[in-house]
Amino acid sequence: MAARLLRTALLLLAAMACASAARADRLELIRARGVLVVGVKTEYPPFGMLDGSGAIVGVEPDLAADLARRLHVDLRLVGVTTANRLEKLADGSIDVLIATLGDTAKRRKIATLIEPDYYASGVTIMMPAKRKIADWTELRGQTVCTTQGAYFNRPMAQRYLLDLRTFNGPRDAMLALRQGQCVGFLYDDTAIAGALRLPEWHDYAMPLPSLLVSPWAIAIPQGENDGPLDRIVSDAVADWHRSGLLMALERKWQLKPSEFVRHAHALWSARDADGDYTCRRSADGAWPAACGEQEHAASDHPDGLERLGAEIRDLTGLDFTIVYDAYDRGQFLHGLMTALALVLSCVFGSVLLGGIGALALDARIPLVSPLAGAVATVARMTPPLLQIYIVVFGLGSILVKWGLALAPFLAVTICLSLYAGSACAVALAEAAELIRHRQPEFRLRPASLPLALRAAYQPVMAALVNIVKATGMASAVAVPELISSSTAIMAERGNSSVMMNVLMVVYFLIVLVTIWLFNRFHHWITAHVAP
């Protein structure tokens, strides 16, 4: 019995030693390479932005530089976005993340968040100054632009029933606001305050008070908690508060003084009767609870599907939030329905434009037929994503001056239908030429299109299947289809491997069903249309 206990104790000590060594690996790697790699924002002035030379500057790059100095290594900054910042931390692309990351319970499950927090912000909305609004409830049911992965998307959508249109970054979201695609831009109040100082946004305002004030935390990879890197970064943040560095950076970058920073400076620089800092580590290395440490446990006890999801996650490491979380499930199903609607509309539009284009090409009418050929050539040779950007952001900018707004769903449908429809038109026109070799009197007419379609079935089907797969491009302009909704879930939950595989399976099934339907149609047209 004693031998068994001794062996168990030795195994536990070995496991603890291995865990400690694993935690030290990141700090050892940083020192071995002589470079600290820090992820920061590049479009969040003045916390992270590009200067005239293309260098990344701002409050958080300055903090990263101070951290590298403390480690006696060089610094390399890597630009990240709200949507990909935790993913880059998880895959090892960066060592440390200082990127306006709100400190939430869910994020503490997928990364090590440093205590104490270093800054704080709330969420507000930027809207045209001429629009008068007095309360958040007035936005109920309205379309609001935001960014993927923001901590406030879920609670704001649930509390005020907002129709969120999520973009990859604030630049596209703000451009969509200017074009009238949404009534306002939902974002951190610190970033909006910085944008409103710029001349191009002088006619916009923050009419509503900030909500969901959240502290910001530096993040390091999961599993580094209580390790040497955690300790060094944590001590650095505490010293930033004590020394007044954060207040100095607010002055340097012309930020409005933050109540959070002011309070933290007073708290962390306070001393007791013996002259020691009140906020100092205890014997076990923890900070006193009174010095800002927060409870980050889940607010509700899991039950039902949520408990089942937690058990599956614990056993397999697979986090199927779309099964047990109502909000994620709703997002995913809405994205699926939007993707199916986009597939149907693009296939119908492609067939319609393909038939009209083929009739125009085969008619050989002066001016009309050459013009149809030119349009088909340009549409086929221009990448569909480029067409979408030109229509949404180019044509959209022109229309907004006339008080009109082009719906992104409609714009994507037009572009993809034109792209695939042009390929269908050329295939049908070429099929008509082949038929004429056997039937010289043949002319392409609405009644004879089925015969041409039978002859050109393979290239037409290939064009339509390709456009079904291309509908995912709609996520680039915030159409809330399957890829967009899945990316938003990944950015918030950090379950990239699960969602990417779910996404692959769902798209495979959509394409498989599409091909099956096309083949059934081919069998029908073969049986009913004489060659």
C-alpha positions in Angstrom: 0.0 0.0 0.0 2.8 2.4 1.0 4.7 1.6 -2.2 1.6 2.3 -4.3 1.1 5.7 -2.5 4.8 6.5 -3.1 4.5 5.7 -6.8 1.4 7.8 -7.1 3.1 10.7 -5.4 6.1 10.4 -7.7 3.8 10.4 -10.7 2.0 13.5 -9.5 5.3 15.3 -8.9 6.5 14.3 -12.4 3.3 15.6 -13.9 3.6 18.8 -12.0 7.2 19.2 -13.2 6.2 18.5 -16.8 3.4 21.0 -16.5 5.7 23.6 -15.1 8.2 23.0 -17.9 5.5 23.3 -20.5 4.4 26.6 -19.1 8.0 27.8 -19.2 8.4 26.9 -22.8 6.8 30.1 -24.1 9.0 32.4 -22.1 12.1 30.3 -22.9 11.2 30.4 -26.6 10.9 34.2 -26.5 14.3 34.6 -24.8 15.9 32.0 -27.1 14.8 33.8 -30.3 15.4 37.2 -28.8 12.1 38.6 -30.1 8.7 39.1 -28.4 5.9 38.8 -31.0 2.9 40.8 -29.9 -0.5 41.0 -31.7 -2.0 44.5 -31.8 -4.8 46.2 -33.7 -4.0 48.3 -36.8 -7.3 50.1 -37.4 -8.3 51.1 -33.9 -6.8 54.7 -33.4 -5.2 55.7 -31.2 -4.7 52.3 -29.6 -3.3 50.7 -32.7 -3.0 52.1 -36.2 -0.7 52.6 -39.2 1.4 55.8 -39.5 2.4 57.4 -42.8 5.3 55.0 -43.3 3.1 51.9 -42.7 4.5 51.3 -39.2 2.1 50.1 -36.4 1.9 52.8 -33.7 -0.4 53.7 -30.8 -1.1 53.1 -27.1 -0.9 49.3 -27.3 2.2 49.2 -29.5 3.8 51.4 -26.9 2.8 49.0 -24.1 4.2 46.1 -26.2 7.5 48.0 -26.5 7.7 48.4 -22.7 7.0 44.7 -22.2 9.8 43.8 -24.7 12.2 46.1 -22.9 11.4 44.4 -19.6 12.2 41.0 -21.2 15.4 42.4 -22.7 14.4 41.2 -26.2 13.4 42.9 -29.5 9.8 43.5 -30.5 7.9 42.4 -33.5 4.3 43.6 -33.9 1.8 41.6 -35.8 -1.5 43.2 -37.0 -4.6 41.4 -35.8 -8.4 41.9 -36.1 -11.2 41.4 -33.7 -12.2 38.3 -35.6 -8.7 36.5 -35.7 -6.8 37.8 -32.7 -7.6 34.8 -30.4 -7.0 32.4 -33.2 -3.6 33.8 -33.8 -2.8 33.5 -30.1 -4.0 29.9 -30.0 -2.1 28.8 -33.1 1.2 30.2 -31.8 1.5 33.0 -34.4 2.0 35.5 -31.5 3.3 35.3 -27.9 1.2 38.0 -26.4 -2.0 39.7 -27.4 -2.6 43.4 -26.5 -5.5 44.2 -28.8 -8.5 45.9 -26.9 -9.6 42.5 -25.7 -12.5 42.6 -23.3 -12.1 40.5 -20.2 -15.0 38.0 -20.2 -15.6 34.5 -18.7 -15.8 32.9 -22.1 -12.5 34.3 -23.3 -10.9 33.0 -20.1 -11.8 29.5 -21.2 -9.8 29.8 -24.5 -6.8 32.0 -23.4 -4.9 33.1 -20.3 -6.0 36.6 -19.5 -3.6 38.6 -17.4 -4.6 40.2 -14.1 -4.8 43.1 -13.5 -6.7 44.5 -16.4 -5.0 47.5 -18.1 -7.9 49.6 -19.6 -11.7 49.6 -20.0 -14.3 50.6 -22.5 -18.0 50.4 -23.0 -20.1 49.9 -26.1 -22.0 52.7 -27.9 -23.3 53.5 -31.3 -22.1 56.0 -33.9 -24.9 57.5 -36.0 -25.5 60.5 -38.3 -25.7 63.6 -36.1 -29.0 64.6 -37.8 -30.7 61.5 -36.5 -32.2 62.2 -33.1 -32.4 59.3 -30.7 -32.7 59.3 -26.9 -32.8 55.7 -25.8 -31.4 52.3 -26.9 -34.9 50.9 -27.1 -35.5 53.0 -30.1 -33.1 50.8 -32.1 -35.2 47.7 -31.6 -35.3 45.6 -34.7 -33.1 47.9 -36.8 -30.0 47.0 -38.8 -26.8 47.9 -37.0 -23.3 47.4 -38.3 -20.7 45.8 -36.1 -17.5 43.7 -36.2 -17.1 40.0 -35.8 -15.9 38.7 -32.5 -16.9 41.7 -30.4 -17.9 40.7 -26.8 -20.9 43.0 -26.9 -22.6 41.6 -30.1 -24.5 38.8 -28.3 -25.8 40.8 -25.3 -26.8 43.8 -27.3 -28.6 41.7 -29.9 -30.4 39.8 -27.2 -31.3 42.8 -25.1 -32.4 45.2 -27.8 -33.3 42.7 -30.6 -30.8 44.4 -33.0 -30.4 43.0 -36.5 -26.6 42.9 -36.5 -24.6 43.0 -39.8 -21.1 41.9 -38.9 -18.0 42.9 -40.9 -14.4 41.6 -40.7 -13.2 45.0 -39.4 -14.3 48.5 -38.4 -13.3 50.1 -41.7 -15.8 48.1 -43.7 -18.5 48.5 -41.1 -18.0 52.3 -41.0 -18.0 52.4 -44.8 -21.3 50.5 -44.8 -22.7 53.0 -42.3 -21.8 55.9 -44.5 -23.5 54.1 -47.4 -26.7 53.8 -45.5 -26.6 50.0 -45.1 -27.3 50.3 -41.4 -28.6 53.0 -39.0 -25.4 53.0 -36.8 -22.1 51.4 -36.0 -21.9 49.5 -32.8 -18.4 49.5 -31.3 -16.2 50.4 -28.4 -16.7 54.0 -27.2 -13.0 54.6 -27.1 -12.6 53.8 -30.8 -15.7 55.8 -31.8 -14.5 58.8 -29.8 -11.2 58.7 -31.7 -13.0 58.4 -35.1 -15.2 61.4 -34.3 -12.1 63.6 -34.1 -11.4 63.0 -37.7 -12.8 65.6 -40.3 -14.5 62.9 -42.4 -16.8 62.0 -39.5 -17.7 65.5 -38.3 -21.4 65.0 -39.1 -21.7 61.9 -36.9 -22.1 61.6 -33.2 -22.5 59.2 -30.2 -26.0 60.0 -29.1 -26.5 57.3 -26.5 -24.7 56.5 -23.2 -22.2 53.7 -23.2 -23.3 50.2 -21.9 -21.6 47.0 -20.9 -18.4 48.7 -19.6 -15.7 46.0 -19.8 -12.1 45.9 -18.6 -9.4 45.0 -21.2 -6.9 42.3 -20.6 -3.6 41.2 -22.1 -3.8 37.6 -23.2 -1.2 34.9 -23.5 -1.7 31.3 -24.7 -4.0 28.9 -22.8 -2.1 26.8 -20.3 0.4 29.7 -19.4 -1.6 30.7 -16.3 0.5 30.9 -13.2 3.6 30.3 -15.2 6.6 32.6 -15.6 5.3 34.5 -18.6 2.0 35.2 -16.8 3.9 36.5 -13.7 6.2 38.8 -15.7 3.3 40.3 -17.8 1.1 40.7 -14.7 3.9 42.5 -12.8 4.4 44.8 -15.8 0.7 45.8 -15.9 0.7 46.4 -12.1 3.7 48.7 -12.6 2.0 50.5 -15.5 -0.8 51.4 -13.1 1.6 52.4 -10.3 4.0 54.4 -12.4 1.3 56.4 -14.2 2.5 55.1 -17.6 -1.1 54.5 -18.8 -2.0 58.1 -17.9 1.1 59.4 -19.7 0.1 57.4 -22.8 -3.4 58.9 -22.7 -1.8 62.4 -22.8 0.6 61.4 -25.5 -2.2 60.0 -27.8 -4.7 62.8 -26.8 -7.2 60.4 -25.2 -9.8 61.6 -22.9 -8.7 60.7 -19.3 -10.2 57.3 -18.3 -11.9 56.9 -15.0 -10.8 53.3 -15.0 -7.1 54.3 -15.4 -7.4 57.0 -12.8 -8.9 54.7 -10.2 -6.4 51.9 -11.0 -3.5 54.3 -10.5 -4.8 55.4 -7.1 -5.4 51.8 -6.1 -2.1 50.2 -7.2 0.1 53.1 -6.0 -1.5 53.1 -2.5 0.8 52.1 0.4 0.1 50.8 3.9 1.5 52.1 7.2 4.8 50.3 6.6 5.3 51.9 3.2 4.6 48.7 1.3 2.2 48.6 -1.6 -1.3 47.7 -0.5 -1.8 45.8 -3.8 1.1 43.2 -3.6 1.2 39.5 -4.0 0.5 37.2 -1.2 2.6 34.2 -0.3 0.8 32.0 -2.9 1.6 34.6 -5.6 -2.0 35.9 -5.9 -3.1 39.5 -6.0 -5.5 40.6 -3.2 -9.2 40.4 -4.3 -9.6 44.1 -3.3 -7.1 45.1 -6.0 -9.5 44.4 -8.9 -9.4 40.7 -9.4 -12.8 39.7 -10.7 -14.9 36.5 -10.6 -15.2 35.3 -14.2 -17.3 32.2 -13.7 -20.4 31.5 -15.9 -23.4 33.5 -14.7 -25.8 30.5 -14.9 -25.5 26.9 -13.9 -25.5 24.8 -17.1 -28.4 22.4 -17.6 -30.1 20.5 -20.4 -28.3 20.9 -23.7 -25.7 23.2 -22.2 -24.7 20.5 -19.7 -24.5 17.9 -22.4 -22.4 20.3 -24.6 -20.1 20.9 -21.6 -19.7 17.1 -21.0 -18.9 16.5 -24.7 -16.4 19.3 -24.6 -14.7 17.9 -21.6 -14.5 14.4 -23.0 -13.6 15.1 -26.6 -12.4 18.7 -26.6 -15.0 19.5 -29.3 -17.2 22.5 -28.5 -20.4 22.3 -30.4 -21.9 25.6 -29.3 -24.4 25.6 -32.2 -26.1 22.6 -30.5 -26.4 23.7 -26.9 -26.2 27.5 -27.1 -29.5 29.1 -28.3 -27.8 32.3 -29.6 -25.1 30.5 -31.5 -27.7 28.0 -32.8 -29.9 30.9 -34.0 -27.0 32.6 -35.7 -26.0 29.4 -37.5 -29.5 28.5 -38.6 -30.1 32.1 -39.8 -26.9 31.9 -41.7 -27.9 28.6 -43.2 -31.3 29.9 -44.3 -29.7 33.0 -45.8 -27.1 30.8 -47.7 -29.9 28.7 -49.1 -31.9 31.7 -50.2 -28.7 33.1 -51.8 -28.1 29.8 -53.6 -31.6 29.7 -55.0 -31.6 33.4 -56.1 -28.2 33.1 -57.7 -29.1 29.9 -59.6 -32.4 31.4 -60.8 -30.6 34.7 -61.8 -27.9 32.8 -63.6 -30.3 30.7 -65.6 -32.4 33.8 -66.4 -29.5 36.0 -67.5 -27.9 33.0 -69.3 -31.0 32.5 -71.4 -31.5 36.2 -72.2 -27.8 36.5 -73.0 -27.8 33.5 -75.3 -30.8 34.8 -77.2 -29.1 38.2 -77.6 -25.8 36.5 -78.8 -27.5 34.2 -81.2 -29.8 36.9 -82.7 -26.9 38.7 -84.4 -28.6 42.0 -84.1 -26.2 45.0 -84.8 -25.0 46.7 -81.7 -27.2 44.5 -79.4 -25.3 41.2 -80.0 -21.8 42.7 -79.9 -22.8 44.5 -76.7 -24.1 41.3 -75.1 -20.8 39.6 -76.1 -18.7 42.3 -74.5 -20.7 42.2 -71.3 -20.4 38.5 -71.1 -16.7 38.6 -71.7 -16.1 41.3 -69.0 -18.4 39.5 -66.5 -16.7 36.1 -67.1 -13.2 37.5 -66.9 -13.6 39.7 -63.8 -13.3 37.9 -60.5 -16.7 37.7 -58.8 -15.4 39.1 -55.5 -14.0 42.1 -57.2 -17.4 42.6 -58.9 -19.1 42.5 -55.5 -16.8 45.1 -54.0 -17.3 47.4 -57.0 -21.0 47.2 -56.8 -21.4 47.3 -53.0 -18.8 49.9 -52.2 -18.3 51.7 -55.6 -21.9 51.9 -56.9 -23.1 52.0 -53.4 -21.2 55.2 -52.7 -22.8 56.8 -55.7 -26.3 55.7 -54.9 -26.1 57.0 -51.3 -25.6 60.5 -52.6 -29.1 60.2 -54.2 -30.5 58.9 -50.9 -30.6 55.3 -52.1 -29.1 52.2 -50.4 -28.2 49.0 -52.3 -28.9 45.9 -50.2 -25.8 43.7 -50.0 -27.8 40.5 -50.6 -29.2 42.0 -53.8 -25.8 43.2 -54.9 -24.2 39.7 -54.4 -27.1 38.1 -56.3 -26.7 40.4 -59.2 -22.9 40.0 -59.4 -22.8 36.2 -59.0 -25.8 35.8 -61.4 -24.1 37.9 -64.0 -20.8 36.0 -63.6 -22.4 32.5 -63.9 -25.1 33.7 -66.3 -22.4 35.0 -68.8 -20.8 31.5 -68.8 -24.2 29.9 -69.4 -25.0 32.4 -72.2 -21.8 31.6 -74.0 -22.3 27.8 -73.6 -25.9 28.0 -74.9 -24.8 30.1 -77.9 -22.0 27.7 -78.7 -24.5 24.8 -78.4 -26.8 26.6 -80.9 -24.0 26.8 -83.4 -23.4 23.1 -83.1 -27.0 22.3 -83.6 -27.0 24.5 -86.7 -24.4 22.2 -88.3 -27.1 19.5 -88.3 -30.1 21.7 -88.6 -29.2 24.8 -90.7 -32.6 26.4 -90.1 -32.2 26.2 -86.3 -32.4 29.6 -84.5 -32.2 30.1 -80.8 -35.7 31.1 -79.5 -37.3 30.9 -76.1 -39.1 27.7 -77.3 -35.8 26.1 -78.5 -33.7 27.0 -75.4 -34.4 23.5 -73.8 -32.8 21.9 -76.9 -29.7 24.1 -76.6 -29.6 23.4 -72.8 -29.6 19.7 -73.5 -26.6 20.1 -75.7 -24.8 22.5 -73.3 -25.9 20.8 -70.1 -22.4 19.9 -68.8 -20.8 23.4 -69.0 -24.0 25.0 -67.8 -24.2 22.7 -64.8 -20.5 23.3 -64.0 -21.1 27.1 -64.0 -24.1 26.8 -61.7 -22.4 24.4 -59.3 -19.4 26.8 -59.1 -21.7 29.7 -58.3 -23.4 27.7 -55.6 -19.9 27.3 -54.0 -19.1 30.9 -54.6 -22.1 32.2 -52.6 -19.8 32.2 -49.5 -18.2 35.3 -51.0 -21.2 37.2 -49.7 -19.6 37.1 -46.2 -17.0 39.7 -47.4 -19.8 42.4 -47.5 -21.5 41.2 -44.3 -24.4 39.3 -45.8 -25.3 37.1 -42.8 -24.9 33.8 -44.6 -23.3 30.6 -43.4 -19.6 31.6 -43.5 -20.3 35.0 -41.9 -22.3 33.5 -39.0 -19.8 30.7 -38.5 -16.9 33.1 -38.5 -18.7 35.2 -35.9 -19.2 32.2 -33.7 -15.5 31.1 -34.1 -14.3 34.6 -33.2 -16.3 34.7 -30.0 -16.0 31.0 -28.9 -12.5 30.1 -30.3 -13.9 26.7 -31.6 -12.4 27.1 -35.1 -11.7 23.4 -35.7 -15.3 22.4 -34.9 -17.0 25.2 -36.8 -14.7 24.8 -39.9 -15.5 21.1 -40.1 -19.2 21.7 -39.6 -19.0 24.4 -42.3 -17.3 22.0 -44.7 -19.9 19.2 -44.1 -22.8 21.6 -44.6 -21.4 23.1 -47.8 -20.6 19.6 -49.1 -24.2 18.6 -48.5 -25.6 21.7 -50.2 -23.4 21.1 -53.3 -24.3 17.4 -53.2 -28.0 18.2 -53.2 -27.6 20.8 -55.9 -25.8 18.3 -58.2 -28.5 15.7 -57.5 -31.2 18.1 -58.4 -29.4 19.1 -61.6 -29.0 15.5 -62.6 -32.7 14.8 -62.0 -33.4 17.8 -64.2 -31.0 16.4 -66.8 -32.8 13.1 -66.8 -36.1 14.9 -67.3 -34.9 17.1 -70.2 -33.3 14.1 -71.9 -36.6 12.2 -71.7 -38.8 15.1 -72.9 -36.7 17.1 -75.3 -35.9 15.5 -78.7 -32.3 16.0 -80.0 
